Amino acid sequence: MKLKSVATALTLFCILGASLADAGKPNILFIFADDMCYESIGAYGLEDIDTPNLDKLVSNGMSFTHAYNMGAWGGAVCVASRKMLNTGLFVWRSQQANLNQYVSDRKMWSQRLSDAGYQTYLTGKWHVSTPAPQIFDHAKNIRKGMPEQVPSGYNRPKNEEDYKKGWKPWDPKHGGFWQGGKHWSEVLADDSIEFLNQAAEDDQPFFMYLAFNAPHDPRQAPKEYIDRYPLDRIKLPENFQPEYPYLETICGKIRDEQLAPFPRTEYSIKVNRQEYYALITHMDEQIGKIFQALEKTGKADNTYIVFTADHGLAVGHHGLVGKQNMYEHSVRVPFLVKGPGVKAGSKNDTPIYLQDIVPTTLGWAGAGTDDIDFKTLKPLLQGKTGNHYDSIYGAYMKSQRMVLKDNWKLIVYPGIGLTRLFNIAKDPLEMNDLAAHPEYTLMLKELSDELESKMDELSDPMASIVIPDRPAPKKKKRR
């Protein structure tokens, strides 16, 4: 009996010790937007947009100014982005990953955190083939890829008269974000607050995966938010074009591109941006409610807050509307981190992938990172700069490839043998294509070699790309 009593006591001691250790781990609040471009944070001053709560996150944490999505194997870019996020695998390995096996091996992001002692929670957009309840301890109001769009939500508005009698973002009869009677962003906030109230009474650390469908189309928000953005407040993108000359080559007139009329007009793009901004501001208000609820739990000081998005969106840049392209507005996302040890108001310009958050959180949790491709942000969050990756790679199906290195970006359209070359430091809106200039021949060669190298390293299904021959650099005459 004494031996049994000692054994029982030791078991209880171990359990209690593990519980105390878990209680000291930081909480993780991960907020994920859908289709949100990096420029859509008011504090950055790149667009005239109201995001007061995200602005506070900028002031109280670290902004990663160059966070990228690696690409996609299909038109639904969010599917690839989210599969990479939840497996921790680079794009082509992620495409091939057997999720049933991953779940069985407990290698999904939430499972790794659960095994590290975390209570895991999901609400909002999922869009991964594995059923969320299988891998989260709690899952509520799981949303599909996008709110339902209706025919009248496309190819609009053609003009002011068309707008007056057509689809309106605040009209609940169109369903979409209004399906169920309450705006989906508001439902997500309600769900999050409910869980936080419960977590306030629990010593177990939590991982919350809060995935907004906003600001994905249909871009529906209450009228008061639309009214905050009269069209005279909306600035047309400086790189606006009525038509993108290579649209059929890079993605065709895919669903996203059909939201606005062809050719693009200043009026239609301003209305689309008005609705985009309104939905972001509405989402920002819900995020503010979540922040307030976190503060009330008394756990805010021991919580890492991360805000990012699955990819960006054009909404009029370059004559494009969707995200199926390799320009900054579509591959680059906001990425904000606040938490213990993160310097308030800091900024890091080092290029990263948004999925780097996976090994970063596993490090916070004391969990293993075996078979994770992405890199932890821990050194960067401690203030270090410099190369995190040798270069940033991007891909869209078989029609586009991209590599970014030292502020130089090469975009290749393999189907037509076209290259585009930009210096994003000097030309952030990518308006000055340098590829045809003989003086950049050596840069084209260096970047094309780097791209081929990355394609080999990442098991790109395209064997190679063909970079057209360029004129040799002109030799300077000796004096």
Residue pairs with C-beta under 8 A, 6 or more apart in sequence:
18 117
19 203
19 204
21 117
22 116
22 117
22 118
22 203
22 204
22 205
23 203
23 204
23 205
25 116
25 117
25 118
25 205
25 364
25 365
25 366
26 205
26 302
26 303
26 304
26 339
26 340
26 364
26 365
27 199
27 205
27 206
27 207
27 208
27 299
27 302
27 303
27 304
28 113
28 118
28 205
28 206
28 207
28 208
28 303
28 304
28 306
28 361
28 364
28 365
29 208
29 210
29 290
29 294
29 303
29 304
29 305
29 306
30 207
30 208
30 209
30 210
30 306
30 357
30 361
31 210
31 212
31 287
31 290
31 305
31 306
31 307
31 308
32 124
32 125
32 209
32 210
32 211
32 212
32 308
32 309
32 310
33 212
33 214
33 215
33 280
33 283
33 307
33 308
33 309
33 310
33 334
34 78
34 125
34 146
34 211
34 212
34 213
34 214
34 215
34 216
34 309
34 310
35 78
35 215
35 216
35 217
35 309
35 310
35 311
35 312
35 313
35 323
36 215
36 280
36 309
36 312
36 313
36 333
36 334
37 309
37 312
37 313
37 315
37 329
37 330
37 332
37 333
37 334
38 44
38 65
38 67
38 312
38 328
38 329
38 332
38 333
38 334
39 46
39 47
39 329
40 47
40 49
40 51
40 215
40 276
40 277
40 280
40 334
41 49
41 51
41 54
41 55
41 58
41 334
41 336
42 48
42 49
42 50
42 51
42 52
42 54
42 55
43 51
43 54
43 55
43 58
43 59
44 58
44 63
47 235
47 277
48 233
48 234
48 235
49 277
49 280
49 281
50 228
50 277
50 281
50 284
51 280
51 281
51 284
52 284
52 288
53 284
53 285
53 287
53 288
53 291
54 284
54 287
54 307
54 334
54 336
56 291
57 305
57 307
57 336
57 338
58 336
58 345
59 344
59 345
60 338
60 344
60 345
61 305
61 336
61 337
61 338
61 339
61 342
61 344
61 345
61 346
62 336
62 337
62 338
62 342
62 343
62 346
62 347
62 348
62 381
63 334
63 335
63 336
63 346
63 347
63 348
64 335
64 336
64 337
64 348
64 350
64 352
64 377
64 380
65 347
65 348
65 349
66 332
66 349
66 350
66 351
66 352
66 392
67 308
67 332
67 333
67 334
67 335
67 351
67 352
67 353
67 354
68 331
68 332
68 333
68 351
68 352
68 353
68 354
68 392
68 394
68 404
69 77
69 80
69 81
69 84
69 310
69 311
69 312
69 331
69 333
69 353
69 354
69 355
69 394
70 80
70 84
70 90
70 91
70 353
70 355
70 393
70 394
70 395
71 77
71 80
71 91
71 331
71 393
71 394
71 395
71 396
71 402
72 79
72 80
72 81
72 91
72 311
72 324
72 395
72 396
72 397
73 80
73 91
73 92
73 95
73 397
74 80
74 397
75 251
75 254
75 255
75 256
75 324
75 397
76 127
76 145
77 310
77 311
77 323
77 324
77 396
78 125
78 127
78 145
78 216
78 310
78 311
79 127
79 128
79 145
80 91
80 94
80 95
81 310
81 311
81 354
81 355
82 126
82 127
82 128
82 310
83 89
83 94
83 95
83 97
83 99
83 128
84 90
84 91
84 94
84 355
84 374
85 109
85 310
85 354
85 355
85 357
85 358
86 108
86 109
86 110
86 128
86 130
87 94
87 97
87 99
87 102
87 107
87 108
87 109
88 107
88 109
88 355
88 358
88 359
88 369
88 371
88 372
88 373
88 374
89 97
89 371
89 372
89 373
90 373
90 374
90 458
91 395
91 458
92 458
92 459
92 460
92 461
93 373
93 458
93 459
99 108
99 128
99 129
99 130
100 130
102 108
102 130
103 111
103 130
103 134
103 135
106 112
106 115
107 371
108 130
108 135
109 358
109 361
110 120
110 122
110 135
110 136
110 207
110 209
111 135
112 362
112 365
112 367
112 368
113 120
113 207
113 361
113 362
113 365
113 367
114 120
114 135
114 137
114 207
115 367
116 362
116 365
116 366
116 367
117 204
117 205
117 365
118 204
118 205
118 206
118 207
118 365
119 137
119 138
119 199
119 202
119 204
119 205
119 206
119 207
120 135
120 136
120 137
120 138
120 206
120 207
120 209
121 136
121 137
121 138
121 139
121 140
121 195
121 206
121 207
121 208
121 209
122 132
122 136
122 138
122 139
122 140
122 142
122 208
122 209
122 210
122 211
123 139
123 140
123 141
123 142
123 188
123 191
123 192
123 195
123 209
123 210
123 211
124 141
124 142
124 143
124 184
124 188
124 191
124 209
124 210
124 211
124 212
124 213
125 143
125 144
125 145
125 211
125 212
125 213
126 132
126 142
126 143
126 144
126 211
127 144
127 145
132 139
132 142
133 139
133 142
136 209
138 195
140 191
140 195
141 184
141 187
141 188
141 191
143 184
143 211
143 213
146 213
146 216
146 217
147 175
147 176
147 177
147 179
147 184
147 213
147 216
147 218
147 220
148 175
148 176
148 179
148 218
149 176
149 217
149 218
150 167
150 174
150 175
150 176
150 218
152 166
152 167
152 174
153 167
153 174
153 176
153 217
153 218
153 259
154 258
154 259
155 258
155 259
155 260
155 261
156 162
156 163
156 166
156 167
156 259
156 260
156 261
156 268
156 271
157 163
157 166
157 261
157 267
157 268
157 271
158 261
158 265
158 268
159 265
159 267
160 267
163 271
167 174
168 174
169 218
169 219
169 220
169 221
169 223
169 226
169 275
169 278
169 279
170 220
170 221
170 222
170 223
170 226
171 178
172 178
172 181
174 218
174 220
176 218
176 220
177 183
177 184
177 185
177 213
177 214
177 218
177 220
177 221
178 220
180 187
182 190
183 220
183 221
183 222
183 282
184 212
184 213
184 214
185 212
185 213
185 214
185 279
185 282
185 283
185 286
186 286
188 210
188 211
188 212
188 286
189 286
189 287
189 289
189 290
192 208
192 210
192 290
192 293
193 289
193 290
193 293
195 206
195 208
196 208
196 290
196 293
196 294
196 296
196 297
197 293
197 296
197 297
199 206
199 297
199 299
200 296
200 297
200 298
200 299
205 365
207 361
207 365
210 290
212 283
212 286
214 279
214 280
214 282
214 283
215 276
215 279
215 280
215 283
215 313
217 256
217 259
219 272
219 275
219 276
219 278
219 279
220 275
220 279
221 275
221 278
221 279
221 281
221 282
222 282
225 278
225 279
225 281
225 282
226 274
226 275
226 278
228 278
228 281
229 274
229 277
229 278
231 267
231 270
231 271
231 274
234 270
234 273
234 274
234 277
236 266
236 269
236 270
236 316
237 269
237 315
237 316
237 317
237 429
238 429
238 431
239 317
239 318
239 429
239 430
239 431
240 264
240 266
240 269
240 316
240 317
240 318
240 319
241 264
241 318
241 319
242 263
242 264
242 265
242 319
243 262
243 263
243 264
243 319
244 250
244 318
244 319
244 320
246 413
246 416
246 418
247 253
247 257
247 319
247 320
249 399
249 413
249 415
249 416
249 418
250 324
250 325
250 396
250 399
250 400
250 413
251 257
251 322
251 324
251 325
251 396
251 397
251 399
251 400
253 262
254 322
254 324
255 322
256 321
256 322
256 323
256 324
257 320
257 321
257 322
257 324
259 272
259 321
259 322
260 268
260 269
260 272
260 316
260 321
261 268
263 319
264 316
264 319
264 321
269 315
269 316
272 315
272 316
272 321
273 315
273 316
276 313
276 315
287 307
291 305
294 300
294 303
294 305
301 340
302 340
303 339
304 337
304 338
304 339
304 340
304 342
304 361
304 364
305 336
305 337
305 338
305 339
306 335
306 336
306 337
306 357
306 361
307 334
307 335
307 336
308 333
308 334
308 335
308 336
308 354
308 357
309 333
309 334
309 354
310 333
310 354
311 323
311 330
311 331
311 333
312 323
312 328
312 329
312 330
312 331
312 332
312 333
313 321
313 322
313 323
313 329
313 330
314 320
314 321
314 322
314 323
314 325
314 327
314 329
314 330
315 321
315 329
317 327
317 329
317 429
318 325
318 327
318 329
318 430
320 327
320 330
322 330
323 330
324 330
324 396
325 331
325 396
325 400
326 394
326 396
326 400
326 401
326 402
326 409
326 411
327 411
327 430
328 424
328 428
328 429
328 430
331 394
331 402
333 354
335 352
335 354
337 377
337 381
338 344
341 381
341 382
342 381
343 383
346 383
348 380
348 383
348 385
349 385
350 380
350 385
350 386
350 387
350 388
351 388
351 389
351 392
351 404
352 375
352 377
352 380
352 388
352 389
353 374
353 389
353 392
355 374
356 374
356 375
356 376
356 377
356 388
357 377
358 372
358 374
359 369
359 372
359 374
359 375
359 376
360 376
360 377
360 378
360 381
362 368
362 369
362 372
362 376
363 369
363 376
363 378
369 376
375 388
375 389
377 388
380 388
390 405
390 450
391 403
391 404
391 405
391 450
391 454
392 402
392 403
392 404
392 405
393 402
393 403
393 451
393 454
393 455
393 458
394 400
394 401
394 402
394 403
394 404
395 401
395 402
395 460
398 414
398 415
398 461
398 462
399 413
399 414
399 415
400 411
400 412
400 413
400 414
401 411
401 412
401 414
401 451
401 455
401 460
401 462
401 465
402 409
402 410
402 411
402 412
402 451
403 409
403 410
403 447
403 450
403 451
403 454
404 410
404 424
405 447
405 450
407 423
407 424
407 425
407 426
408 421
408 422
408 423
408 424
408 443
408 447
409 421
409 422
409 423
409 424
409 430
410 419
410 420
410 421
410 444
410 447
410 448
410 450
410 451
411 419
411 420
411 421
411 422
412 418
412 419
412 420
412 448
412 451
412 465
412 467
413 419
413 420
414 462
414 465
414 466
417 466
417 467
417 468
418 468
419 435
419 444
419 448
419 467
419 468
420 430
420 433
420 435
421 433
421 434
421 435
421 440
421 443
421 444
421 447
422 430
422 432
422 433
422 434
423 432
423 434
424 430
434 440
434 443
435 444
435 470
436 470
438 470
438 471
438 472
438 473
438 474
439 473
439 474
441 470
441 471
441 472
441 473
442 473
444 467
444 470
445 467
448 465
448 467
451 465
452 464
452 465
454 460
455 462
455 464
455 465
